[in-house]
């Protein structure tokens, strides 16, 4: 199987995680154990699940981990919407991040479908 760091979807998820860490560093301190922590954990989980799944022996397990990454990405999207609606993230920045989340979701879906078929 391909090394996870070579997967475009992992690279995009990793870049998104780094971007969200920088964004959340500007959140109010009272959100440190709330939205900041939740958003960071959800984003980290996307790439982590892709990485872990890529090392599983069966395609079924790999597909299951990609599906977990999809779930974590959906959680990330929800938390971004909450952060945007609370005014913690500027609208234009949130729009760009949400667009990237949508693209990563498509990529994960495609990867999962490919893994399930083979």
ABEGO torsion letter per residue (X at the ends): XBBAAABAAAAAAAAAAAAAAAAAAABBAAAAABAAAAAAAAAAAAAAAAAAAAABABAAAAAAAAAAAAAAAAAAAAAAAAAAAAGABBAAAAAAAAAAAAAAAAAAAAAAAAAAAX
